[in-house]
Amino acid sequence: MRLLALGLNHTTAPLAIRERVAFGPEETVETIGRVLSRLSGEESGQIREALILSTCNRTELYCSAEDPDLAIGALEAFLAEEKNLSLSELTPHTYALTDLEVVEHAFSVASGLDSMVLGETQIVGQMKKAEKAARRANGLGLMLNTLFQRTFTVAKEVRTATEIGAHTVSMAAAAVRLANRLFGELHDLNVLFVGAGEMIELCAAHFNGQSPRSMTIANRSLDRGEALAARFSANSMKLADLPQQIANFDIIVSCTASALPIIGLGMIERAIRERHHKPIFIVDLAVPRDVEEEVARLDDVYVYTVDDLGKVVQSGKAERLAAVEESRRIIQNRVLDFSDWLQWRNSVPTIEMMIERASDLSETCIERAKHSIKNGNDVDAALKRMAHDITRKLIHDNLALLKDTQQLSTAEREHLENCFKRFYLERKR
């Protein structure tokens, strides 16, 4: 089995494409099941394992398969069909990786080297959620399980040994910075957060530090919204009440898992009229977007998407570049370790054959010794003969291999002899 990955991210695809291929949490498990059931045949490269990583910045499918070339083509067709895209719309934005390329990429992503926010830590949690979803879908086998367990270990090592996370400007901090540019102090402003997930929690913490007049959490699940609101002494409301209440807020930060926009053009047009054209600042961190694209064209409305905030967070990038080289050295060393594991794994069938042959030879000699003892022969002599026979039989294969070197080149023959010498000299010591 070999590793492969098919994906697109913030550097290869615009937001308009990324939001169309994004997978919600509720989709992931079922989609992995369809990958494994529909793409397991020879014509699809015999995919045996699958994991889907889908965030605001990327959608990536990690798999193990017998034939990566066939599997990548099958995955492209599958993704296009799943998301109602033509291949001509999808493939200009995708990248395909195999074997150690996949390993290096996964390590880099988890370490924050491939993120819009260089060194950000949220991606590790997102990858762990993706790994758990794949486990629930029975998508993890030896290859992907080993890859992602080592990925999490490498990410921890990089963040411990380097300063890759230093000077990081998060999306949440960037949203506050943009709000400050527009309004200055936020003390007299009302802030609305739509959603109650991890990103909203981070944004709420940052905005709370600016001491706005009020903060409100709007969520489909009122209990969850109330729980988050209680942490910041904020208000809570039902998402269904948004159209009637949205005009009361100067700043709106939205990040839900909705497949369709929940803040529409008509809703904001009415809010602007009610506010007598007092500006509204909207941050849409969702992929797919929570805010209809046309809203950004309105006067007195300032809409920033996740890609817009990505440009803001680049401001701290220069200070972190020194840590990037060190991080990549760590990753390269761990890729080599993974390569060693792959080579060992490829040797497993040969090792199993050697063990089976040794067991058969030993069993034959043991039975002969038992028979000799049963016939009244001396036990010590029988055991000594058994040990001698086992030794000769086990070494016979190596001797035969050394003798049968006519078809080998001189260099190959010398390499084989040196391997035997090194092995036996080390054991002798």
N, C-alpha and C positions, 0 to 999 in steps of 0.2 A: 504494500500500500504506500501511496505517496501523498504528500500534502499539496494543497492548492488553495488559492483565495481569489475571489472575484469581488471587486468593489469599486466604489467611487467616493470622492470626498470633496471637501471645500476647495481643494486646489485643482480638481479636475472637472467639477460640475457646478453650475450656478444653483442658487437656492431653488429656482423654479423646477429644476430637474431633481434635486435631492429630496424635495418634499413629495414628489410623485412616487419615489421608490422607497420611501421610509416605511418601516414596519412598526406598528404599535405593539406594546407589551402583550396584548391579548392575541395578536396575530402570530407571534414568533413561534410558539410551540406547534401550532397547527401547520405552519408553513414548513418547518423542519420535517414534520411527518410526511408532507407531500413531496419534499425533495427526496427523502429516503425511499419512498414507495415508487415514485415515478422515474427516478434517475438511477436506479440500481442495476439496470440492464447493461449488457456489453455495448450497445449503441450509444449509451450515455456515459461511458467510462467507468461503470460500476462504482458509483458513489456509495460509501458505507458509513460515513460519519458526516455530520453537518452542524454548524453553529452560525447564527446570524447575529451580527453586531450592528445595531441601528441607533444612531444618535443624531443630534442636529447637524453634525459636521460630516457624517459618513454613514454609508450602508455597505457592509462587507459580509460575504458568505465564505466561511472557512469550511473546508471539506477534506476528507481523505478518499482517494479513489485509486483504482488500478491503472487507469489511463487518464492523466490530467488533461491532455490535449482535447480528448473527446468530452471530458467532464466540463471543462471551461465553456466550450461551445454550448453544451446542454444547459448549463447554468445561466448563460446569457439569454437563451431562448426562454427558459423557465421564468427568469426575472421579468423579462419584457411582457410575457403573457400574464403573469401575476399582477402587474401594475399597469396593464393596458397601454403599453408603449410599443412602438415599432423598434426593431433592432437598429434602424438608422438613427432613431432618436436617442437610444441608450448607449450603443457601443462607442461613440466618439468620446464619451466621458468616463469609460470604465478602464480599470487596469487589472491585469491577471498576473498572478505570482505562483511559483511552484517551489516545492522543497525548501531549501535553506532561505530563499527569498521570502517565503511566508514566515519563517521563524524570525528573521531579522525585522520584518515589518511588524509583526505582532509585538515583539519586544520594544520597538521604537514607539509604537502607538501607546502602549501601556506606560511607557516612561515619559510621555508628554512631548516627545520630539516631533510628532506628526500632527500635533493639534493646532488649531487656530490660535489658541493661547499657549505659547510655548511653555512647557513645564507644568501645565495645569494638572490637577490631581483627580478631577471628577471622572475622567475617562476610565480609571482603574475600577471604580465602583460600577460603571456601566458595563465594563467587560466581565466583571464578576456576575452581574445580573444575567448577561448573555450566556455565560457558562452554566448558570443554574437552570436557565430556560432550556438550553440544549440537553442538559442532564434529564430534565423532566420529560423531554421529547424522545429520550433514548437515542440522542444524536451523538453522544460521546463514546468513543472507543479508546483503544490504547493510544493512538496517534494524537487526537485532539485533546484528550485528557492530559497527556504528558506535555503537549505544547502549552496549554493554558496554565497548568500548575507552574511550569517553569517561567512562563510570562509574568505571573504575579510575583514570583521570587525575584526576577530580574528588575522589575519596576521598583520593588522595595530597595534593592541594592543600589540602583541608580539614585534614588531620592535620598538615601542615607549617605552615600559616598560623594555626592556632588551637590552643587548649589543650583541645580536646574530649576528648582521651584522658587528660588529667590527673586525678588522684584516682580513677581507675577501680578499682572493686573487682570483680575477675573472679569467675566461677563457682568456679574453683579456690580462690581466696583465701577466698571465702564458705564453702566446704566446710570449710576449716581453721578458720575463725572459729567455725562451729557446733560442730565437734569440741572446740574449746577450751572453749566454754560448757558442754558436757556433761561432759568429762573433766578439764578444766584442762590441766596439762602432758601431753604425749603420749609422754614418754620410756619408759614401761613398757608401751606398747600395740603390738599387731601390726596392721599395715595391709595390706589386700588390695585390689589394683586388678584389676578384671575388664575385659579389653579391652586394646588396645595402640595405640589411635589418638591423634590430636592432643590431644583433651581429657584423656585419661588421662595422657598425657605431661606436660601442664601441671599436673594435680593431683599427680602424683608429685613434680614439682619443688617444689611448695608444701609438701606433707607432709614431704618430705625435709628441708626447712628447720627442721622441728620436732623432728628427731632422734628418731623413734620407735624402739622396740626392734627392729622388723624391718619390711621392706616386701617384698611378694610380688606378682608379676605373673602373672595367670592369663589365658591366651589360647588360642583355638582353634588358632592356628598357634604351635607351641612355639618355632620359630626366631625369629619376630618378638618373642615375649614375652621370650625370652632376650636379644635385642639391646637391648630397652628396659630390662630389669632390669640389664644390665651398666652402663648409664649412671649408675645410682644405687646400685650395689653391693647390689642387691636380689636376692631369690630369684625363681625362676620355676616355674610348674607348668602342667600341662595343664588346660584348661577341664573336661575330662571328670572330673577328680579333685575338682571343687568340692564335690559332696555329702559326700564323706568328710573334706574338709579345712576346710570353712567355719567349723566351731565353734572353730577355733584363732585366729580373727581378731576383734578388737574393733571395727575400723573397716573398712567395705567401701565402695569407690567403684566404681560400675559404669557403663560407657558402651560398649555394643557396637552393632552394626548388625543384631542379631537381630530377626526379625519377631515372635518370641514371647518371653515372659518366660523367663529362664534361672535365676532365683532364685525358687523356689516356696515356698508356705506350708509344706508338709510339711518341706522342707529346713531352713527356719529354726526350725520348731517343734522338730525333733530337735537342732539346734544349741543352742537355749536350754536344753534339758534337759541336754545334755552340759556346758554352761557353768554349770550350777546357777544359772541366771537372772542371770548377770552380763550387764550391758547390751551390746547390739550397736548400733552407729551405722552406718546405711546411707545413702549418697548415690546416688540413681539419676538420672544425667544423660542417659539414653537416651530417645529418642523414635522408635518406640514404647518403652514402659517395659521395663526388664530385670527388674524386681521385681514380682511379683504384687501387685495392689492390696490383697489381704486381709492381707498381711504387716504393713502399718502398724497393724493393729488389735491386734496381739499386745502383751502386756505385756513390758517390758524390751527392746523393739525401737523404735528411733527412725529412721523413714524420711523422707527429704527428697527431693522431686522437683525437677526443673529449675524449676518454677514457685515452689516454696518458696524456693529459693535466689535467685530473681529478686527476692523481697521483701527479702532481706538486702542485695543489691547496690545497692538504692536509697539506701543511707545516704550514698554519695558523690555523689549526684545534684545536690544544691544547689550544690556547688562548681563543677560543670561547666555550669550553666545559663547563665552569662555567655558561654561560648563558643558556645552553641547559636545565638544570634542572629547572631553573626559567620559561623558555618558556613552558616546559611540564606541569608545575603546572597551568599556565594560560590556556593551552589547555584543561586540564582535567576539570577545572571549567566550561569552555564553553561547553564541551561535556555534562556535567551534565545539563546545561541550555537547551541544545538541547533535552536531554532526557525528561526534564519536558515538553517541547513543544510537543514532540511526544506523551507523555501520555495524555496531554490535547487534542491533535488532535484525539486520539483514543476515547476520551470521548465525542466528538462532536455529534455523532449519539444519544447517551443517553441524552445529554443536549437538543438536538432538540426535542426528544420525550417528555421530561419534559415540554419544552416551549409550545409545541403543546397541551399537555394535560391541562396545566394551562390556555392557551388561550380558549380552548373549555369550561372549567368549568366557567371561567369568563364570556364568552359570554352568556352562559345559564343564569347566575345570572343577567346579565345586561338586557337581554330580559325580564326576569321575573319582574324586577324593572320597566322597561318601561311600561309593561302591567299594573302593579299595579297603576302607576301614571296616565295612560290613563283612567283607570276606576274611577278616582277621589280620590284615596287614598292620604294621606298626603305625600308630596315629601320627607321631612326629614325622616319620618318613613320608606319610601320605600328605600331610600339610606342607612339608617342604617341597614335595613334587608339585603340589597344586600351585604354590607361590611361583615356582619356576615356570610352570606351564603358562600361568596368567601373564607373567612378565614377558615371556617369549612371544606369546600371541599378541599382546598389546603393542609391542615394539615392532612386530612383523610388518604392520601397515606402513610405519614410517620408513623402515628399511626398503620395502618395495617401492615406496614413492621416490626415495633417493636413487634407487637403481634405474627406475623408469624415467630418465631425464633426457633421452635421446632427442625428443621433439622440442626440448626447451633450448632457448638461446643461452649463450655463455653467461650473460648477465642474469638471466632468470634462474639458471642453475646455481650460480654463486649466491644469489639472494636467498634461495631456498635453503642452501647449506648454512648460510649465516643465521637464518631464522632458527634452525635446529640447534646450532651451536649456542646462540644467545639464550635460547630456552633452557637447554640442559645445564649450561654454566651457571645461570641464575639459580636454578633449582639446587645445584651442587653446593653453592655458597650457603 
